[in-house]
């Protein structure tokens, strides 16, 4: 469970991502990262002018590291989006 303290219309509330929501976000992130790495590997092969996987993996890893977000950032963004919606609804 991930939580964050937020000031909603002058009232401090703890906003929580449940274990189930966190599990779903992690699953989505894992799938997104797998797809992103496939794209990075394809780009690395183009950059290196090769079709072999092994020489391209280092380049693909560097590309992936630059392009991907850490799961913590994604969870924080989800909390921030939820807080924004709460503030908009006045809850």
VMD Tcl script that builds the backbone (N, CA, C; Angstrom):
set m [mol new atoms 273]
animate dup $m
set s [atomselect $m all]
$s set {name element resname resid chain x y z} {
  {N N UNK 1 A 0.850 -1.164 0.000}
  {CA C UNK 1 A 0.000 0.000 0.000}
  {C C UNK 1 A 0.906 1.241 0.000}
  {N N UNK 2 A 0.565 2.175 -0.879}
  {CA C UNK 2 A 1.322 3.418 -1.006}
  {C C UNK 2 A 0.390 4.563 -0.611}
  {N N UNK 3 A 0.897 5.503 0.171}
  {CA C UNK 3 A 0.054 6.626 0.588}
  {C C UNK 3 A 0.814 7.944 0.475}
  {N N UNK 4 A 0.022 9.005 0.453}
  {CA C UNK 4 A 0.589 10.350 0.370}
  {C C UNK 4 A -0.376 11.301 1.074}
  {N N UNK 5 A 0.175 12.246 1.812}
  {CA C UNK 5 A -0.624 13.248 2.505}
  {C C UNK 5 A -0.913 14.392 1.551}
  {N N UNK 6 A -2.181 14.822 1.487}
  {CA C UNK 6 A -2.565 15.885 0.558}
  {C C UNK 6 A -3.503 16.879 1.242}
  {N N UNK 7 A -3.340 18.143 0.909}
  {CA C UNK 7 A -4.222 19.190 1.400}
  {C C UNK 7 A -5.327 19.389 0.370}
  {N N UNK 8 A -6.545 18.970 0.732}
  {CA C UNK 8 A -7.686 19.081 -0.167}
  {C C UNK 8 A -8.637 20.108 0.416}
  {N N UNK 9 A -8.657 21.279 -0.197}
  {CA C UNK 9 A -9.524 22.381 0.243}
  {C C UNK 9 A -9.347 22.681 1.728}
  {N N UNK 10 A -8.083 22.747 2.162}
  {CA C UNK 10 A -7.766 23.108 3.541}
  {C C UNK 10 A -7.810 21.965 4.544}
  {N N UNK 11 A -8.153 20.778 4.081}
  {CA C UNK 11 A -8.220 19.613 4.964}
  {C C UNK 11 A -7.156 18.613 4.526}
  {N N UNK 12 A -6.324 18.193 5.467}
  {CA C UNK 12 A -5.281 17.228 5.146}
  {C C UNK 12 A -5.877 15.834 5.148}
  {N N UNK 13 A -5.648 15.113 4.047}
  {CA C UNK 13 A -6.151 13.745 3.915}
  {C C UNK 13 A -5.014 12.842 3.462}
  {N N UNK 14 A -5.084 11.590 3.877}
  {CA C UNK 14 A -4.137 10.595 3.399}
  {C C UNK 14 A -4.780 9.889 2.214}
  {N N UNK 15 A -4.112 9.988 1.075}
  {CA C UNK 15 A -4.588 9.341 -0.142}
  {C C UNK 15 A -3.808 8.046 -0.300}
  {N N UNK 16 A -4.516 6.963 -0.601}
  {CA C UNK 16 A -3.909 5.634 -0.601}
  {C C UNK 16 A -4.147 4.924 -1.928}
  {N N UNK 17 A -3.104 4.255 -2.408}
  {CA C UNK 17 A -3.251 3.296 -3.499}
  {C C UNK 17 A -3.293 1.933 -2.824}
  {N N UNK 18 A -4.373 1.213 -3.030}
  {CA C UNK 18 A -4.537 -0.091 -2.383}
  {C C UNK 18 A -3.522 -1.090 -2.931}
  {N N UNK 19 A -3.390 -2.200 -2.227}
  {CA C UNK 19 A -2.485 -3.253 -2.674}
  {C C UNK 19 A -2.881 -3.762 -4.060}
  {N N UNK 20 A -4.182 -3.911 -4.278}
  {CA C UNK 20 A -4.670 -4.397 -5.578}
  {C C UNK 20 A -4.372 -3.383 -6.687}
  {N N UNK 21 A -4.601 -2.094 -6.411}
  {CA C UNK 21 A -4.279 -1.058 -7.402}
  {C C UNK 21 A -2.782 -1.029 -7.696}
  {N N UNK 22 A -1.975 -1.164 -6.651}
  {CA C UNK 22 A -0.517 -1.181 -6.835}
  {C C UNK 22 A -0.100 -2.386 -7.687}
  {N N UNK 23 A -0.708 -3.532 -7.406}
  {CA C UNK 23 A -0.406 -4.742 -8.172}
  {C C UNK 23 A -0.725 -4.531 -9.651}
  {N N UNK 24 A -1.867 -3.935 -9.948}
  {CA C UNK 24 A -2.261 -3.671 -11.337}
  {C C UNK 24 A -1.321 -2.675 -12.006}
  {N N UNK 25 A -0.918 -1.640 -11.271}
  {CA C UNK 25 A 0.020 -0.657 -11.826}
  {C C UNK 25 A 1.372 -1.297 -12.121}
  {N N UNK 26 A 1.824 -2.156 -11.214}
  {CA C UNK 26 A 3.101 -2.850 -11.433}
  {C C UNK 26 A 3.012 -3.780 -12.648}
  {N N UNK 27 A 1.887 -4.471 -12.795}
  {CA C UNK 27 A 1.693 -5.360 -13.943}
  {C C UNK 27 A 1.706 -4.558 -15.245}
  {N N UNK 28 A 0.997 -3.444 -15.256}
  {CA C UNK 28 A 0.968 -2.592 -16.450}
  {C C UNK 28 A 2.366 -2.064 -16.756}
  {N N UNK 29 A 3.071 -1.633 -15.717}
  {CA C UNK 29 A 4.426 -1.111 -15.892}
  {C C UNK 29 A 5.356 -2.183 -16.453}
  {N N UNK 30 A 5.248 -3.402 -15.931}
  {CA C UNK 30 A 6.073 -4.517 -16.407}
  {C C UNK 30 A 5.815 -4.781 -17.897}
  {N N UNK 31 A 4.542 -4.806 -18.282}
  {CA C UNK 31 A 4.194 -5.015 -19.691}
  {C C UNK 31 A 4.691 -3.868 -20.571}
  {N N UNK 32 A 4.522 -2.648 -20.083}
  {CA C UNK 32 A 5.011 -1.478 -20.836}
  {C C UNK 32 A 6.522 -1.521 -21.005}
  {N N UNK 33 A 7.230 -1.920 -19.941}
  {CA C UNK 33 A 8.693 -1.999 -20.011}
  {C C UNK 33 A 9.147 -3.080 -20.981}
  {N N UNK 34 A 8.452 -4.212 -20.994}
  {CA C UNK 34 A 8.812 -5.282 -21.919}
  {C C UNK 34 A 8.662 -4.806 -23.365}
  {N N UNK 35 A 7.578 -4.116 -23.633}
  {CA C UNK 35 A 7.355 -3.587 -24.984}
  {C C UNK 35 A 8.393 -2.512 -25.323}
  {N N UNK 36 A 8.678 -1.655 -24.366}
  {CA C UNK 36 A 9.673 -0.604 -24.582}
  {C C UNK 36 A 11.049 -1.193 -24.856}
  {N N UNK 37 A 11.419 -2.266 -24.123}
  {CA C UNK 37 A 12.731 -2.866 -24.350}
  {C C UNK 37 A 12.815 -3.485 -25.740}
  {N N UNK 38 A 11.725 -4.083 -26.205}
  {CA C UNK 38 A 11.702 -4.624 -27.569}
  {C C UNK 38 A 11.972 -3.510 -28.583}
  {N N UNK 39 A 11.346 -2.347 -28.357}
  {CA C UNK 39 A 11.566 -1.197 -29.243}
  {C C UNK 39 A 13.019 -0.727 -29.170}
  {N N UNK 40 A 13.564 -0.690 -27.957}
  {CA C UNK 40 A 14.955 -0.259 -27.776}
  {C C UNK 40 A 15.916 -1.227 -28.463}
  {N N UNK 41 A 15.632 -2.517 -28.369}
  {CA C UNK 41 A 16.491 -3.510 -29.016}
  {C C UNK 41 A 16.450 -3.337 -30.535}
  {N N UNK 42 A 15.258 -3.106 -31.075}
  {CA C UNK 42 A 15.133 -2.874 -32.515}
  {C C UNK 42 A 15.892 -1.607 -32.922}
  {N N UNK 43 A 15.774 -0.546 -32.117}
  {CA C UNK 43 A 16.498 0.706 -32.414}
  {C C UNK 43 A 18.007 0.489 -32.335}
  {N N UNK 44 A 18.447 -0.271 -31.332}
  {CA C UNK 44 A 19.890 -0.539 -31.174}
  {C C UNK 44 A 20.432 -1.280 -32.391}
  {N N UNK 45 A 19.665 -2.227 -32.892}
  {CA C UNK 45 A 20.096 -2.975 -34.076}
  {C C UNK 45 A 20.218 -2.056 -35.291}
  {N N UNK 46 A 19.306 -1.094 -35.391}
  {CA C UNK 46 A 19.383 -0.122 -36.483}
  {C C UNK 46 A 20.623 0.749 -36.319}
  {N N UNK 47 A 20.842 1.227 -35.096}
  {CA C UNK 47 A 21.999 2.092 -34.813}
  {C C UNK 47 A 23.305 1.358 -35.118}
  {N N UNK 48 A 23.385 0.099 -34.695}
  {CA C UNK 48 A 24.609 -0.678 -34.881}
  {C C UNK 48 A 24.704 -1.317 -36.267}
  {N N UNK 49 A 23.593 -1.332 -36.996}
  {CA C UNK 49 A 23.602 -1.943 -38.319}
  {C C UNK 49 A 23.774 -3.445 -38.259}
  {N N UNK 50 A 23.154 -4.073 -37.264}
  {CA C UNK 50 A 23.289 -5.524 -37.100}
  {C C UNK 50 A 21.926 -6.140 -36.812}
  {N N UNK 51 A 21.802 -7.424 -37.052}
  {CA C UNK 51 A 20.569 -8.130 -36.692}
  {C C UNK 51 A 20.788 -9.032 -35.480}
  {N N UNK 52 A 22.020 -9.102 -34.995}
  {CA C UNK 52 A 22.344 -9.955 -33.847}
  {C C UNK 52 A 21.889 -9.302 -32.546}
  {N N UNK 53 A 21.356 -10.122 -31.645}
  {CA C UNK 53 A 20.868 -9.607 -30.361}
  {C C UNK 53 A 21.985 -9.220 -29.410}
  {N N UNK 54 A 22.998 -10.081 -29.251}
  {CA C UNK 54 A 24.012 -9.860 -28.210}
  {C C UNK 54 A 24.740 -8.527 -28.320}
  {N N UNK 55 A 25.263 -8.127 -29.484}
  {CA C UNK 55 A 25.945 -6.826 -29.527}
  {C C UNK 55 A 24.998 -5.654 -29.261}
  {N N UNK 56 A 23.725 -5.844 -29.555}
  {CA C UNK 56 A 22.775 -4.742 -29.425}
  {C C UNK 56 A 22.222 -4.597 -28.018}
  {N N UNK 57 A 22.387 -5.614 -27.182}
  {CA C UNK 57 A 21.777 -5.568 -25.847}
  {C C UNK 57 A 22.317 -4.420 -24.997}
  {N N UNK 58 A 23.610 -4.152 -25.039}
  {CA C UNK 58 A 24.171 -3.048 -24.252}
  {C C UNK 58 A 23.589 -1.710 -24.689}
  {N N UNK 59 A 23.501 -1.510 -25.991}
  {CA C UNK 59 A 22.930 -0.258 -26.509}
  {C C UNK 59 A 21.444 -0.195 -26.152}
  {N N UNK 60 A 20.739 -1.309 -26.331}
  {CA C UNK 60 A 19.314 -1.348 -25.996}
  {C C UNK 60 A 19.098 -1.044 -24.509}
  {N N UNK 61 A 19.969 -1.587 -23.649}
  {CA C UNK 61 A 19.855 -1.333 -22.206}
  {C C UNK 61 A 20.033 0.150 -21.888}
  {N N UNK 62 A 20.992 0.785 -22.538}
  {CA C UNK 62 A 21.210 2.213 -22.322}
  {C C UNK 62 A 20.005 3.022 -22.808}
  {N N UNK 63 A 19.474 2.658 -23.965}
  {CA C UNK 63 A 18.285 3.344 -24.479}
  {C C UNK 63 A 17.111 3.159 -23.524}
  {N N UNK 64 A 16.929 1.931 -23.052}
  {CA C UNK 64 A 15.828 1.616 -22.153}
  {C C UNK 64 A 15.926 2.417 -20.861}
  {N N UNK 65 A 17.133 2.483 -20.315}
  {CA C UNK 65 A 17.342 3.219 -19.067}
  {C C UNK 65 A 16.935 4.688 -19.215}
  {N N UNK 66 A 17.214 5.260 -20.369}
  {CA C UNK 66 A 16.862 6.658 -20.619}
  {C C UNK 66 A 15.367 6.854 -20.836}
  {N N UNK 67 A 14.721 5.861 -21.393}
  {CA C UNK 67 A 13.319 6.007 -21.791}
  {C C UNK 67 A 12.304 5.591 -20.736}
  {N N UNK 68 A 12.683 4.712 -19.837}
  {CA C UNK 68 A 11.707 4.148 -18.904}
  {C C UNK 68 A 11.633 4.952 -17.608}
  {N N UNK 69 A 10.482 4.853 -16.968}
  {CA C UNK 69 A 10.282 5.456 -15.649}
  {C C UNK 69 A 10.388 4.372 -14.598}
  {N N UNK 70 A 10.850 4.742 -13.441}
  {CA C UNK 70 A 10.872 3.802 -12.320}
  {C C UNK 70 A 9.448 3.610 -11.823}
  {N N UNK 71 A 9.146 2.442 -11.302}
  {CA C UNK 71 A 7.801 2.158 -10.805}
  {C C UNK 71 A 7.411 3.140 -9.711}
  {N N UNK 72 A 8.348 3.579 -8.886}
  {CA C UNK 72 A 8.031 4.536 -7.830}
  {C C UNK 72 A 7.466 5.820 -8.411}
  {N N UNK 73 A 8.061 6.299 -9.501}
  {CA C UNK 73 A 7.576 7.517 -10.148}
  {C C UNK 73 A 6.167 7.327 -10.672}
  {N N UNK 74 A 5.896 6.156 -11.222}
  {CA C UNK 74 A 4.567 5.879 -11.757}
  {C C UNK 74 A 3.537 5.844 -10.634}
  {N N UNK 75 A 3.882 5.213 -9.509}
  {CA C UNK 75 A 2.964 5.179 -8.378}
  {C C UNK 75 A 2.716 6.579 -7.829}
  {N N UNK 76 A 3.762 7.381 -7.756}
  {CA C UNK 76 A 3.603 8.757 -7.283}
  {C C UNK 76 A 2.724 9.566 -8.233}
  {N N UNK 77 A 2.913 9.375 -9.532}
  {CA C UNK 77 A 2.071 10.072 -10.515}
  {C C UNK 77 A 0.611 9.680 -10.362}
  {N N UNK 78 A 0.369 8.393 -10.108}
  {CA C UNK 78 A -1.002 7.922 -9.921}
  {C C UNK 78 A -1.628 8.573 -8.690}
  {N N UNK 79 A -0.869 8.652 -7.609}
  {CA C UNK 79 A -1.362 9.340 -6.409}
  {C C UNK 79 A -1.636 10.817 -6.707}
  {N N UNK 80 A -0.725 11.462 -7.413}
  {CA C UNK 80 A -0.913 12.878 -7.748}
  {C C UNK 80 A -2.155 13.084 -8.605}
  {N N UNK 81 A -2.395 12.189 -9.548}
  {CA C UNK 81 A -3.598 12.283 -10.386}
  {C C UNK 81 A -4.859 12.122 -9.544}
  {N N UNK 82 A -4.819 11.179 -8.605}
  {CA C UNK 82 A -5.964 10.964 -7.730}
  {C C UNK 82 A -6.216 12.203 -6.860}
  {N N UNK 83 A -5.164 12.788 -6.327}
  {CA C UNK 83 A -5.284 13.997 -5.504}
  {C C UNK 83 A -5.848 15.144 -6.342}
  {N N UNK 84 A -5.366 15.274 -7.565}
  {CA C UNK 84 A -5.872 16.327 -8.464}
  {C C UNK 84 A -7.375 16.162 -8.678}
  {N N UNK 85 A -7.823 14.935 -8.906}
  {CA C UNK 85 A -9.249 14.680 -9.113}
  {C C UNK 85 A -10.050 15.001 -7.857}
  {N N UNK 86 A -9.495 14.643 -6.696}
  {CA C UNK 86 A -10.171 14.976 -5.437}
  {C C UNK 86 A -10.340 16.487 -5.284}
  {N N UNK 87 A -9.294 17.221 -5.612}
  {CA C UNK 87 A -9.350 18.684 -5.506}
  {C C UNK 87 A -10.355 19.268 -6.489}
  {N N UNK 88 A -10.441 18.695 -7.668}
  {CA C UNK 88 A -11.394 19.163 -8.671}
  {C C UNK 88 A -12.840 18.910 -8.233}
  {N N UNK 89 A -13.061 17.759 -7.591}
  {CA C UNK 89 A -14.414 17.381 -7.147}
  {C C UNK 89 A -14.776 17.993 -5.809}
  {N N UNK 90 A -13.792 18.542 -5.103}
  {CA C UNK 90 A -14.038 19.157 -3.808}
  {C C UNK 90 A -14.265 18.155 -2.693}
  {N N UNK 91 A -13.817 16.922 -2.893}
  {CA C UNK 91 A -14.008 15.867 -1.879}
  {C C UNK 91 A -13.009 16.013 -0.765}
}
mol reanalyze $m
mol bondsrecalc $m
mol representation Tube
mol addrep $m
